[in-house]
Amino acid sequence: MKNSEISARKNDAISRGVGMTTQIYADRAENAEIWDVEGNRYIDFAGGIAVLNTGHRHPKVIEAVKKQLDRFTHTCHQVVPYENYVALAERLNAMVPVQGTKKTIFATTGAEAVENAVKIARAATGRSAVIAFTGGFHGRTFMGMALTGKVVPYKVGFGQMMGDVFHVPFPIEMHGIDVETSLDVLDKLFKADVDPKRVAAIIIEPVQGEGGFYEVPRGLMKGLRQICDDHGILLIADEVQTGFARTGKLFAMEHYDVAPDLMTMAKSLAGGFPLSAVTGRAELMDAPGPGGLGGTYAGNPLAIAAAHAVLDVIEEEQLCDRANQLGGRLKQRLEALRADIPQISDIRGPGFMNAVEFAVPGSVKPNADFTNAVRLKALEKGLILLTCGVYSNVVRFLAPITIQDDIFNEALDIIEASIRECAEEAKK
């Protein structure tokens, strides 16, 4: 079987709306490696878009799922509940950096978690408006699209977005927007467009994912908490991509002296199995009436079992420390290239949630062509990379935190070689 043969079938069978970064069709995978149907081996620095912090098929995750598979696969927790759902909620309630007594619900996708967080915020406050940030990504459902601060490709052709959603510029100083500017725009928003007494929530990613791996400055997070407290607005931390050791803490909000009211989680929560969660202050989580939250597949027992194993692995293998070590080595390697590669405009990211931004030499003008060339060059050499950013000029690195040292070093060599070769070609 050839990749090209399957690709031809895909074009006839699957909507073109399902975008694909590569035409590599997976046959098997292990930790940080993937083998395609032709037997080619790749190092995976995409991790299913931040889903595999514990790697492909971690033995403890697979063992936990197999044990659950032998008992039952689905009853719908809302019909016949199961204890491991309750136990996982108890574990997250103890771990999530929300103050006070907490409660949790489970869903299936990150977008579902965001939708439910908004529902909870509206039910708890009796308000409807929600404020998000430019460059933020919160999902592909209609509320998720409305909250997302990027038009192409997420909003194109889908008509009118959900109402009562407002956007504030995300502060990126290298692009001319600082914290004071963002907070000033928010203040003007309250004066010109929406009464703060009508705002249910402000939602923000502690580190923007699709937006370019920009960290929220401490001043902005502190300012948002104060504004929310002053006006009775809830602060929602979207940790769908940042959670579960990726940033060097179990959750990225632990880097701040600020606690959210609600937190959304998904992706690496269940190590490759579909599961998401919302955890928040108990009185907020209890605002919707019985039946107002949930879903047929929400909290699938196989995914719940996987999540228990993921939390065990993160603790036992000290993946928060490992993320800091790997991220430090990656950023050091990239920094060593700065003098030779004028296209590098920034290297950033906490823990192992790292990115390199490329610009036109001598400026901060986004260089999407160079960025994509690096991605393609790395793919030729057997390394899968992802790009991101509003202008698609950022390469983000999302390898499993469990990656072996020898494979990590091999990947670093490929990254350096790919960037250097693209820079040489750009001179011609």
KEKEMAR-667970 format. One line per field, with one value per residue (C-alpha): residue number from 1; residue in one letter; chain; z negated, y negated, x. Coordinates in Angstrom, 3 decimals, padded with zeros to 6 digits. Layout:
// KEKEMAR-667970
lodo <- (NUM:...) $
bami <- (A:...) $
kolnu <- (A:...) $
c3 <- (Z:...) $
c2 <- (Y:...) $
c1 <- (X:...) $
***
This chain:
// KEKEMAR-667970
lodo <- (1:2:3:4:5:6:7:8:9:10:11:12:13:14:15:16:17:18:19:20:21:22:23:24:25:26:27:28:29:30:31:32:33:34:35:36:37:38:39:40:41:42:43:44:45:46:47:48:49:50:51:52:53:54:55:56:57:58:59:60:61:62:63:64:65:66:67:68:69:70:71:72:73:74:75:76:77:78:79:80:81:82:83:84:85:86:87:88:89:90:91:92:93:94:95:96:97:98:99:100:101:102:103:104:105:106:107:108:109:110:111:112:113:114:115:116:117:118:119:120:121:122:123:124:125:126:127:128:129:130:131:132:133:134:135:136:137:138:139:140:141:142:143:144:145:146:147:148:149:150:151:152:153:154:155:156:157:158:159:160:161:162:163:164:165:166:167:168:169:170:171:172:173:174:175:176:177:178:179:180:181:182:183:184:185:186:187:188:189:190:191:192:193:194:195:196:197:198:199:200:201:202:203:204:205:206:207:208:209:210:211:212:213:214:215:216:217:218:219:220:221:222:223:224:225:226:227:228:229:230:231:232:233:234:235:236:237:238:239:240:241:242:243:244:245:246:247:248:249:250:251:252:253:254:255:256:257:258:259:260:261:262:263:264:265:266:267:268:269:270:271:272:273:274:275:276:277:278:279:280:281:282:283:284:285:286:287:288:289:290:291:292:293:294:295:296:297:298:299:300:301:302:303:304:305:306:307:308:309:310:311:312:313:314:315:316:317:318:319:320:321:322:323:324:325:326:327:328:329:330:331:332:333:334:335:336:337:338:339:340:341:342:343:344:345:346:347:348:349:350:351:352:353:354:355:356:357:358:359:360:361:362:363:364:365:366:367:368:369:370:371:372:373:374:375:376:377:378:379:380:381:382:383:384:385:386:387:388:389:390:391:392:393:394:395:396:397:398:399:400:401:402:403:404:405:406:407:408:409:410:411:412:413:414:415:416:417:418:419:420:421:422:423:424:425:426:427:428) $
bami <- (M:K:N:S:E:I:S:A:R:K:N:D:A:I:S:R:G:V:G:M:T:T:Q:I:Y:A:D:R:A:E:N:A:E:I:W:D:V:E:G:N:R:Y:I:D:F:A:G:G:I:A:V:L:N:T:G:H:R:H:P:K:V:I:E:A:V:K:K:Q:L:D:R:F:T:H:T:C:H:Q:V:V:P:Y:E:N:Y:V:A:L:A:E:R:L:N:A:M:V:P:V:Q:G:T:K:K:T:I:F:A:T:T:G:A:E:A:V:E:N:A:V:K:I:A:R:A:A:T:G:R:S:A:V:I:A:F:T:G:G:F:H:G:R:T:F:M:G:M:A:L:T:G:K:V:V:P:Y:K:V:G:F:G:Q:M:M:G:D:V:F:H:V:P:F:P:I:E:M:H:G:I:D:V:E:T:S:L:D:V:L:D:K:L:F:K:A:D:V:D:P:K:R:V:A:A:I:I:I:E:P:V:Q:G:E:G:G:F:Y:E:V:P:R:G:L:M:K:G:L:R:Q:I:C:D:D:H:G:I:L:L:I:A:D:E:V:Q:T:G:F:A:R:T:G:K:L:F:A:M:E:H:Y:D:V:A:P:D:L:M:T:M:A:K:S:L:A:G:G:F:P:L:S:A:V:T:G:R:A:E:L:M:D:A:P:G:P:G:G:L:G:G:T:Y:A:G:N:P:L:A:I:A:A:A:H:A:V:L:D:V:I:E:E:E:Q:L:C:D:R:A:N:Q:L:G:G:R:L:K:Q:R:L:E:A:L:R:A:D:I:P:Q:I:S:D:I:R:G:P:G:F:M:N:A:V:E:F:A:V:P:G:S:V:K:P:N:A:D:F:T:N:A:V:R:L:K:A:L:E:K:G:L:I:L:L:T:C:G:V:Y:S:N:V:V:R:F:L:A:P:I:T:I:Q:D:D:I:F:N:E:A:L:D:I:I:E:A:S:I:R:E:C:A:E:E:A:K:K) $
kolnu <- (A:A:A:A:A:A:A:A:A:A:A:A:A:A:A:A:A:A:A:A:A:A:A:A:A:A:A:A:A:A:A:A:A:A:A:A:A:A:A:A:A:A:A:A:A:A:A:A:A:A:A:A:A:A:A:A:A:A:A:A:A:A:A:A:A:A:A:A:A:A:A:A:A:A:A:A:A:A:A:A:A:A:A:A:A:A:A:A:A:A:A:A:A:A:A:A:A:A:A:A:A:A:A:A:A:A:A:A:A:A:A:A:A:A:A:A:A:A:A:A:A:A:A:A:A:A:A:A:A:A:A:A:A:A:A:A:A:A:A:A:A:A:A:A:A:A:A:A:A:A:A:A:A:A:A:A:A:A:A:A:A:A:A:A:A:A:A:A:A:A:A:A:A:A:A:A:A:A:A:A:A:A:A:A:A:A:A:A:A:A:A:A:A:A:A:A:A:A:A:A:A:A:A:A:A:A:A:A:A:A:A:A:A:A:A:A:A:A:A:A:A:A:A:A:A:A:A:A:A:A:A:A:A:A:A:A:A:A:A:A:A:A:A:A:A:A:A:A:A:A:A:A:A:A:A:A:A:A:A:A:A:A:A:A:A:A:A:A:A:A:A:A:A:A:A:A:A:A:A:A:A:A:A:A:A:A:A:A:A:A:A:A:A:A:A:A:A:A:A:A:A:A:A:A:A:A:A:A:A:A:A:A:A:A:A:A:A:A:A:A:A:A:A:A:A:A:A:A:A:A:A:A:A:A:A:A:A:A:A:A:A:A:A:A:A:A:A:A:A:A:A:A:A:A:A:A:A:A:A:A:A:A:A:A:A:A:A:A:A:A:A:A:A:A:A:A:A:A:A:A:A:A:A:A:A:A:A:A:A:A:A:A:A:A:A:A:A:A:A:A:A:A:A:A:A:A:A:A:A:A:A:A:A:A:A:A:A:A:A:A:A:A:A:A:A:A:A:A) $
c3 <- (000.000:000.957:-000.658:002.777:003.382:000.094:000.770:004.082:002.309:-000.368:002.243:003.495:000.085:-002.409:-002.436:-001.454:-004.552:-006.578:-006.106:-006.258:-007.105:-005.542:-003.192:-005.509:-006.383:-009.773:-010.210:-013.763:-016.392:-019.579:-021.965:-019.676:-016.456:-013.654:-010.806:-007.711:-005.490:-003.304:-006.265:-006.471:-009.986:-011.281:-014.518:-015.743:-016.875:-016.396:-018.974:-017.359:-018.055:-021.714:-022.519:-023.240:-026.092:-027.368:-023.896:-021.511:-023.261:-026.658:-028.228:-031.360:-029.332:-027.066:-030.042:-031.765:-028.624:-028.081:-031.627:-031.133:-027.724:-029.417:-031.760:-029.659:-026.975:-027.273:-029.459:-029.271:-032.649:-032.744:-032.543:-034.356:-036.023:-036.897:-039.736:-037.716:-036.325:-039.901:-040.908:-037.989:-038.862:-042.432:-041.161:-038.908:-041.658:-043.835:-041.084:-039.133:-040.365:-040.987:-044.506:-046.940:-046.609:-043.031:-040.809:-037.368:-034.318:-031.421:-027.711:-024.589:-022.775:-023.632:-021.775:-023.899:-027.043:-025.911:-024.972:-028.384:-030.197:-028.444:-029.312:-032.951:-033.025:-031.534:-033.882:-036.931:-036.138:-034.275:-031.644:-028.001:-026.625:-026.377:-025.679:-023.970:-022.387:-018.872:-017.865:-020.378:-019.328:-021.117:-018.677:-015.454:-016.798:-016.303:-019.764:-019.413:-016.039:-017.394:-020.270:-018.045:-017.010:-013.568:-010.434:-007.964:-007.868:-010.837:-010.024:-006.237:-004.535:-007.665:-007.807:-010.821:-014.043:-017.448:-018.933:-022.121:-021.534:-021.582:-020.896:-022.497:-020.982:-022.508:-023.711:-021.633:-022.178:-019.191:-017.036:-018.707:-021.219:-024.931:-028.031:-028.557:-025.023:-025.511:-028.801:-027.323:-024.451:-026.964:-028.891:-025.683:-024.830:-028.084:-027.235:-023.571:-022.910:-025.912:-029.485:-031.773:-033.827:-030.784:-030.423:-031.723:-031.127:-029.720:-028.161:-027.523:-026.764:-029.169:-026.131:-022.762:-020.744:-017.144:-017.672:-017.820:-021.270:-022.827:-026.631:-028.436:-030.157:-033.928:-033.889:-031.606:-033.637:-036.854:-035.181:-033.879:-037.316:-038.822:-036.095:-036.538:-040.295:-039.900:-037.527:-038.613:-035.447:-035.419:-034.200:-032.071:-031.472:-028.286:-029.053:-026.263:-024.701:-027.651:-030.244:-031.626:-032.027:-028.620:-030.076:-032.899:-035.360:-035.447:-034.297:-032.760:-035.188:-037.922:-036.438:-037.569:-040.952:-039.559:-039.832:-037.174:-038.018:-035.383:-033.472:-030.257:-029.514:-026.759:-024.369:-026.557:-029.381:-028.137:-026.172:-022.754:-023.770:-023.331:-026.644:-027.844:-031.121:-032.787:-036.393:-038.355:-041.566:-042.893:-043.107:-039.445:-038.257:-040.007:-038.303:-035.335:-036.191:-035.925:-032.263:-031.210:-030.926:-029.603:-026.422:-025.224:-024.978:-027.616:-029.975:-027.951:-030.354:-028.155:-027.998:-031.724:-032.410:-030.108:-031.918:-035.292:-033.812:-032.245:-035.609:-037.158:-034.418:-034.744:-038.452:-038.356:-035.424:-036.643:-033.292:-034.482:-035.229:-031.992:-030.015:-031.441:-030.597:-027.024:-026.382:-027.705:-025.379:-022.369:-022.952:-023.541:-020.206:-018.426:-020.115:-018.807:-015.264:-015.667:-014.526:-011.279:-010.480:-009.982:-009.503:-013.211:-014.935:-018.212:-020.220:-023.070:-025.222:-028.763:-029.523:-026.371:-024.718:-022.431:-019.128:-016.703:-014.735:-011.312:-009.741:-006.674:-007.511:-009.106:-010.159:-012.129:-008.976:-009.038:-006.725:-006.099:-003.007:-004.910:-007.765:-005.486:-003.711:-007.061:-007.811:-004.427:-004.625:-008.050:-006.731:-003.940:-006.638:-008.696:-011.242:-011.516:-012.458:-012.746:-011.950:-013.659:-014.148:-012.631:-009.732:-009.694:-010.341:-013.518:-013.913:-017.134:-018.801:-020.461:-020.799:-023.532:-026.842:-027.154:-024.047:-024.423:-024.558:-021.466:-019.369:-020.740:-019.766:-016.310:-015.966:-017.064:-014.343:-011.749:-012.941:-012.701:-009.311:-007.915:-009.057:-007.776:-004.395:-003.966:-004.893:-002.272:000.361:-000.526:000.385:003.964) $
c2 <- (000.000:-003.441:-006.828:-008.229:-005.531:-006.251:-009.970:-009.524:-007.582:-010.280:-012.959:-011.022:-010.051:-012.860:-016.508:-018.893:-020.869:-018.364:-019.858:-017.651:-018.801:-015.767:-012.925:-010.379:-007.601:-006.100:-002.360:-002.232:-004.500:-004.247:-007.102:-009.800:-007.781:-007.027:-004.530:-005.026:-002.405:-002.304:-001.571:-005.042:-006.196:-009.734:-011.557:-013.114:-016.725:-017.361:-014.947:-014.866:-018.646:-018.505:-015.355:-013.056:-014.575:-011.005:-009.704:-007.269:-004.160:-004.659:-001.155:-002.293:-004.062:-001.062:001.295:-000.841:-000.974:002.781:003.436:001.154:002.698:006.056:004.620:002.274:-000.355:-002.530:-002.939:-006.750:-008.180:-009.991:-006.665:-004.134:-005.986:-004.545:-005.109:-005.970:-009.059:-010.234:-009.396:-011.358:-014.361:-014.147:-014.074:-017.103:-018.997:-018.492:-019.522:-022.377:-025.842:-027.208:-028.505:-027.042:-023.988:-022.684:-020.456:-018.939:-017.735:-015.667:-016.001:-014.703:-017.533:-020.804:-022.714:-020.980:-021.976:-025.615:-025.505:-024.086:-026.641:-029.427:-027.754:-027.488:-031.126:-032.342:-030.222:-031.342:-035.068:-035.530:-037.410:-036.592:-038.469:-036.858:-038.539:-036.734:-037.742:-038.142:-035.144:-032.886:-029.489:-027.928:-025.385:-024.863:-024.785:-027.982:-029.373:-028.149:-029.876:-033.069:-033.105:-032.232:-035.306:-034.100:-034.210:-031.980:-029.071:-028.774:-031.264:-031.536:-030.643:-029.821:-032.922:-034.995:-034.124:-033.804:-037.146:-038.830:-037.868:-040.616:-040.555:-042.475:-042.669:-040.139:-041.875:-040.999:-043.675:-042.674:-043.434:-046.736:-045.784:-045.943:-045.099:-048.685:-048.828:-045.631:-046.794:-050.222:-048.613:-046.510:-049.660:-051.358:-048.234:-048.660:-052.291:-051.901:-048.403:-046.336:-047.117:-045.155:-044.218:-042.230:-040.291:-036.725:-035.799:-036.614:-033.594:-033.382:-030.793:-031.197:-030.476:-030.969:-027.759:-028.293:-031.997:-031.506:-030.220:-033.681:-033.686:-035.910:-038.630:-038.590:-042.157:-041.224:-038.197:-040.233:-043.045:-040.675:-039.153:-042.603:-043.658:-040.437:-040.958:-044.581:-043.781:-040.300:-038.712:-035.138:-034.384:-031.230:-029.747:-027.669:-025.046:-022.670:-022.871:-024.069:-021.499:-018.343:-019.222:-020.851:-024.206:-022.750:-022.910:-020.597:-023.615:-026.846:-028.961:-027.784:-030.185:-033.101:-034.448:-034.456:-031.854:-031.424:-030.723:-028.014:-025.964:-023.971:-020.918:-018.308:-017.085:-015.381:-014.691:-011.139:-010.380:-010.005:-009.088:-011.687:-013.364:-016.927:-018.542:-021.726:-022.316:-025.331:-026.777:-024.509:-027.152:-028.057:-024.450:-023.805:-026.731:-024.732:-022.458:-018.650:-017.659:-021.038:-019.620:-016.338:-014.303:-010.740:-010.041:-012.554:-010.936:-007.738:-005.018:-004.033:-007.646:-008.084:-005.031:-006.448:-009.799:-008.160:-006.501:-009.782:-011.557:-008.667:-008.823:-012.603:-012.205:-009.016:-010.095:-013.715:-015.077:-018.675:-018.625:-016.756:-019.398:-022.139:-020.184:-019.423:-022.945:-024.394:-022.218:-023.035:-026.780:-026.691:-024.936:-027.470:-030.425:-029.163:-029.657:-033.305:-034.775:-032.788:-032.842:-036.372:-034.996:-034.054:-036.855:-035.161:-031.976:-031.466:-029.318:-027.925:-024.348:-022.248:-024.430:-026.141:-027.968:-029.802:-032.744:-033.649:-037.103:-038.843:-039.577:-042.964:-043.299:-041.668:-041.226:-037.646:-035.205:-032.422:-031.113:-030.508:-028.917:-026.461:-025.692:-024.697:-022.456:-020.730:-020.356:-018.728:-016.385:-015.283:-014.422:-012.450:-015.010:-016.079:-019.744:-022.054:-025.739:-028.237:-031.953:-034.397:-034.799:-031.129:-032.211:-030.215:-026.647:-025.095:-022.081:-019.567:-016.383:-013.931:-014.877:-011.203:-011.347:-009.406:-011.460:-009.882:-010.533:-014.068:-014.755:-013.347:-015.710:-018.698:-017.897:-017.769:-021.084:-022.820:-021.306:-022.216:-025.840:-026.235:-024.721:-026.922:-029.988:-029.104:-028.565:-031.921:-033.656:-032.384) $
c1 <- (000.000:001.317:000.674:-000.173:-002.785:-004.553:-004.333:-006.138:-008.884:-009.056:-009.673:-012.692:-014.061:-013.392:-014.444:-011.669:-012.636:-010.628:-007.173:-004.088:-000.580:001.109:000.250:001.852:-000.582:000.268:000.692:002.046:003.567:005.586:006.427:007.910:008.094:005.634:005.983:003.861:002.225:005.348:007.601:009.133:009.995:009.362:010.059:006.839:007.169:003.443:002.063:-001.367:-001.466:-000.408:-002.383:000.546:002.529:002.961:003.817:002.200:000.924:002.493:002.492:000.650:-002.031:-002.532:-002.677:-005.316:-007.469:-007.201:-008.370:-011.354:-012.063:-012.503:-015.153:-017.351:-016.880:-019.994:-023.048:-023.420:-022.526:-025.876:-027.719:-025.536:-022.638:-019.236:-016.793:-013.687:-015.482:-016.067:-012.491:-011.003:-013.158:-011.850:-008.255:-008.722:-010.522:-007.440:-004.989:-006.560:-005.443:-008.935:-009.527:-012.038:-014.232:-014.248:-016.338:-015.718:-017.605:-016.279:-016.932:-015.202:-013.386:-011.699:-014.390:-017.035:-015.179:-015.149:-018.847:-019.709:-017.553:-019.471:-022.795:-021.739:-020.586:-023.846:-025.947:-023.972:-023.944:-027.222:-025.210:-024.492:-021.462:-018.016:-014.676:-011.786:-008.476:-007.132:-005.054:-006.788:-008.130:-011.093:-012.507:-014.448:-018.015:-020.020:-019.261:-015.668:-015.342:-016.846:-014.360:-011.411:-009.439:-008.343:-010.486:-008.597:-009.269:-011.610:-014.393:-014.281:-017.547:-019.517:-021.667:-022.600:-020.848:-022.503:-023.460:-022.274:-018.644:-016.000:-012.260:-009.414:-005.897:-003.501:-000.317:002.745:005.359:007.505:004.462:003.678:000.994:001.773:-000.257:-001.320:-002.716:-004.727:-006.192:-006.938:-008.857:-010.788:-011.679:-012.848:-014.857:-016.755:-017.424:-018.364:-019.702:-020.734:-021.716:-019.372:-022.431:-023.565:-020.296:-020.363:-016.738:-013.341:-011.620:-007.893:-005.199:-002.244:-000.079:-001.732:-001.679:-002.741:-002.046:001.720:002.790:002.774:002.662:000.202:002.270:001.918:000.623:-002.244:-003.288:-003.205:-005.129:-007.811:-008.280:-008.780:-011.228:-013.203:-013.354:-014.434:-017.299:-018.434:-017.037:-015.696:-012.175:-011.920:-008.462:-008.414:-005.751:-006.748:-003.269:-001.198:-002.224:-000.641:003.052:003.579:004.696:006.789:003.894:000.894:-001.146:000.144:-001.912:000.459:003.022:000.809:-000.258:-003.774:-006.521:-009.221:-012.834:-013.195:-010.641:-011.034:-008.864:-008.563:-005.820:-003.161:-005.606:-006.186:-003.015:-004.632:-008.161:-010.934:-011.678:-012.122:-013.045:-014.221:-013.245:-014.365:-015.648:-018.364:-021.089:-020.501:-020.401:-023.717:-025.489:-026.891:-029.793:-029.671:-029.479:-028.092:-024.588:-023.230:-023.441:-023.873:-020.140:-019.032:-016.545:-016.176:-014.949:-011.975:-010.786:-011.368:-009.180:-006.501:-006.590:-005.986:-002.911:-001.730:-001.843:000.114:002.760:003.172:003.866:005.954:008.140:008.387:007.292:007.069:010.796:011.436:009.524:011.726:014.875:013.836:012.596:015.825:017.889:015.723:015.799:019.561:020.045:017.847:019.539:022.886:021.531:020.512:023.818:023.733:020.025:018.650:015.125:014.874:012.988:012.028:012.465:010.043:007.818:007.673:008.659:008.462:005.824:008.322:008.295:010.562:009.187:010.543:010.500:011.839:015.507:015.993:012.356:009.556:007.450:006.103:007.883:005.376:007.193:010.427:008.481:006.729:010.011:011.548:008.576:008.810:012.594:012.295:009.618:011.951:014.488:011.964:010.738:007.081:006.644:003.627:003.328:001.029:000.436:-002.015:000.439:001.588:005.177:005.839:007.097:005.813:007.353:005.027:007.052:006.088:007.664:008.585:010.820:014.080:017.292:018.843:015.743:015.483:019.092:018.417:015.456:017.541:020.075:017.294:015.824:019.192:020.020:016.593:016.809:020.367:019.553:016.487:018.524:021.139:018.471:016.907:020.206:020.039) $
***
